[in-house]
């Protein structure tokens, strides 16, 4: 028969490892989303600059 304290400690270790994996996955997802957002902001600024230049050329 296993020691209940040892079983609880083992369970806590396993849960901690699972939480660490989840944390790493969420950090990777956050990094990906941040990069996508930065790209979108940059593209938006480029399009706005192009539209402004087009309007200035038209006038």
C-alpha angles and dihedrals in degrees: 000000000000123000109256091219091053090048091051091048091050091049091049090051092050092048090049091052091049090050091050091052090049091048092052091048091050092048091052090049091049091051091050092049092046091053091048090050092049090051091049092050091049092048090048091052090049092051092048090051091049092049091048091050091047091052092047091050090050092055 
